[in-house]
């Protein structure tokens, strides 16, 4: 049974009194890498792309699939657009490490992508990164410790993805 059939048949929380069925907002979407979570609304569909939905009259954020998210917010095309954007970012992330990073005059690797400049450097024996809008002045500095150059590059990709989703 797919999500749409589950909704039509009132499966899971779609038949639970006290749980709102409309006017939800998506606050985040994530890629689990493979279908590995059961939708918390229809409770039948195994999902990979998780839409985190919140409602003013419900205390818990529900992790749901695309069709349930679209029905919960009353806009299936917006949920599909959001999920397609995540799928596109997933493909781009796979290619992120193989992109041609340039070397700055100071010998640091950098990449200009999605309107941001990512610079990887070493400071006090630790790998660090900075992210700056290409035409902006504000610089965001990494705070975590990274053990490999690929780890910090992928982290910078994830951070830029969050910045883009906030716009």
C-alpha positions in Angstrom: 0.0 0.0 0.0 1.4 3.4 -0.9 1.1 6.7 0.9 -1.9 8.0 -1.1 -3.8 4.7 -0.5 -2.9 4.9 3.2 -4.3 8.4 3.4 -7.5 7.5 1.5 -8.0 4.4 3.8 -7.3 6.4 7.0 -4.3 4.4 8.0 -2.1 5.4 10.9 -2.6 8.9 12.3 -4.9 9.8 9.5 -7.7 8.1 11.5 -6.5 9.3 14.9 -8.8 11.8 16.6 -6.9 14.8 18.1 -4.2 14.8 15.4 -4.6 17.6 13.0 -4.8 16.6 9.3 -4.3 20.1 7.8 -2.3 23.3 8.2 1.1 21.7 9.0 4.4 23.4 8.1 7.5 21.6 6.9 10.5 22.8 9.0 13.2 20.6 7.5 13.8 17.9 4.9 16.5 15.3 5.1 17.9 12.4 3.0 18.5 9.2 5.0 20.5 7.8 2.1 18.1 4.9 1.7 14.5 4.0 2.5 14.8 3.2 6.2 12.0 5.0 8.2 8.3 4.4 8.3 6.2 7.5 7.8 4.9 8.7 11.1 1.6 9.9 9.7 0.4 7.0 7.5 2.5 4.5 9.4 2.9 2.3 6.3 5.2 3.8 3.8 9.0 3.3 4.1 10.7 6.6 3.3 14.1 7.9 2.4 13.4 11.6 2.1 11.9 12.8 5.4 9.8 15.9 5.7 9.8 17.2 9.3 6.3 18.6 9.9 5.1 20.7 12.8 1.7 22.0 13.8 0.7 24.7 16.2 -1.8 22.4 17.9 0.4 19.3 18.1 3.5 19.1 20.4 5.5 16.5 18.3 7.3 17.1 15.0 6.3 14.2 12.7 8.7 12.7 10.2 6.7 11.9 7.1 7.0 11.0 3.4 6.3 13.4 0.5 2.6 12.5 -0.1 1.7 12.7 3.5 3.6 16.0 3.9 1.8 17.4 0.9 -1.6 16.4 2.3 -0.7 17.7 5.8 0.3 21.1 4.4 -2.4 21.2 1.8 0.0 21.6 -1.1 1.3 18.3 -2.7 3.2 20.2 -5.4 5.2 22.1 -2.8 6.1 18.9 -1.0 7.2 17.4 -4.3 9.2 20.5 -5.2 10.9 20.3 -1.8 11.7 16.6 -2.2 12.9 17.0 -5.8 15.3 19.8 -4.6 16.6 17.4 -2.0 17.1 14.7 -4.6 19.0 17.2 -6.7 21.2 18.2 -3.8 21.9 14.5 -3.0 23.2 14.0 -6.6 25.3 17.1 -6.3 26.7 16.0 -3.0 27.9 12.8 -4.6 29.9 14.9 -7.1 31.1 17.5 -4.5 34.4 15.8 -3.7 35.3 15.1 -7.3 34.9 18.8 -8.2 38.0 20.7 -9.1 39.0 22.7 -6.0 41.4 25.5 -6.7 44.5 26.5 -4.7 44.6 30.1 -3.3 47.8 32.3 -3.2 48.2 31.1 0.4 48.0 27.4 -0.7 44.5 26.7 0.6 41.9 24.7 -1.3 38.8 26.7 -2.2 35.7 26.2 -4.3 33.1 28.7 -5.6 29.7 27.0 -5.8 26.0 28.0 -5.3 27.0 31.6 -4.7 29.4 30.8 -1.9 33.2 30.5 -1.5 34.4 27.6 0.6 38.0 27.8 1.8 39.7 24.9 3.6 42.8 25.7 5.6 44.9 24.4 8.5 45.1 26.4 11.8 47.1 25.2 14.8 47.3 21.7 13.4 43.5 21.5 12.8 41.5 21.5 9.5 39.2 24.4 9.3 36.8 26.0 6.8 35.3 29.3 6.0 32.2 29.9 4.0 31.3 33.3 2.6 28.7 34.5 0.1 30.5 35.2 -3.1 29.4 38.9 -3.1 29.1 39.3 0.6 31.3 40.3 3.5 30.1 38.0 6.3 32.4 35.0 6.8 31.2 31.8 8.7 34.0 29.9 10.4 33.9 26.2 11.2 34.0 25.3 14.8 34.1 21.5 14.8 37.3 19.4 14.6 37.7 17.6 11.3 40.0 14.7 10.7 40.0 14.5 6.9 39.8 17.0 4.1 36.8 15.1 2.6 34.9 15.3 5.9 35.2 19.1 6.1 34.3 19.5 2.4 31.2 17.4 2.9 30.3 19.3 6.0 30.7 22.6 4.1 28.3 21.2 1.4 25.7 20.4 4.1 26.1 23.8 5.6 25.6 25.5 2.2 22.5 23.3 1.6 21.0 24.6 4.9 21.8 28.2 4.0 20.1 27.7 0.6 17.0 26.1 2.1 16.7 29.1 4.5 16.5 31.5 1.6 
